[in-house]
Amino acid sequence: ILNIPRAKVRGASGFRFAFNEVGIRESIAKILFEHIQILKQKLAKQIKREVSEQELSELPIFYDIKVLANLDWSNEKEISQILPTEIIHLPTIKLTQILRDAVQKLGVRSRETGKPIHITAYRFRYTLGTNAARQKAGVNVIAKLLDHHDTQNAHCYVQSVPEIAQQISSIMDESLRKYADAFQGKVVKDEIEAQSQVKEANRISCVEQDCDVGSCGTHQYCNDHAPIACYLCSKFMPWANAPHHLVLEQLIKERDDLITMGCSLEVAAVNDRTIIAVQQVIDACKEFNHG
């Protein structure tokens, strides 16, 4: 477990006034334990003495090494008073920069734009609340997840998810309804037919699988990441005999890899709607070819 300082308690006085225990995966715990040992060794090297267990217990997971190194570690009384305070913690702006550097180094890109994903420390918290709302969690559950003192701010997560406001009037299973219109384009025989409908229609390729899957039905500038986003676009014209199954296999493999790596089901399910759309394209192509 992690002991997270409660920052959303009204009327609380002082830093680390209270803590909230949060369970974490073993794979993440191992990384954090290794990180703590690195901190201990790095700090000991800077201050030229060993860090006691009491001192180590007061250090944060994310620390400002420059501030720590500049403290007077020969004055144990002063150190014992400073370590429990917030001044040795890494400022949010520096943590955000570390996250952005990691995204750039790892090449993490948005499925929608194909560009490096925009990341801030707050994004993780907001995503947690939004995913909980998508799974139909109530405001009380969301408030508890985010450690809010009341439900006043938790309502914004519920209101931000359009699906929750929609009334289910069909007998279709609710879990499938959101995927019912995943594929909104139109199947065409081949590139020649696509270009007969849209002059000089751009060819859409899947670089990872080294194949072409269809044509774009518009010449408007698009930032979306092809071909993944194309399967969800109403302008997409998939070719009837294109190897769409290769795209499907790629998406399913990525999903399985995320689960194997220990990612949550919410993270692994990020492309589920696209997976459904590709399968719908495959079905539509079979119907187009065989009637």
Secondary structure, 3 states (H helix, E strand, C coil): CEEEECCCCCCCCCCCCCEEEECCCHHHHHHHHHHHHHHHHHHHHHHCCCCCHHHHHHCCCCECHHHHHCCCCCCHHHHHHHCCCHHHECCHHHHHHHHHHHHHHHCCECCCCCCECCCCHHHHHHHHHHHHHHCCCCHHHHHHHCCCCCCCCCHHHHHCCHHHHCCCCCCCCHHHHCCCCCCCCCCECCHHHHHHHCCCCCEEEECCCCEEEEEECCCCCCCCCCCCHHHHCCCEEEECCCCHHHHHHHHHHHHHHHHHCCCCHHHHHHHHHHHHHHHHHHHHHHHHHHC
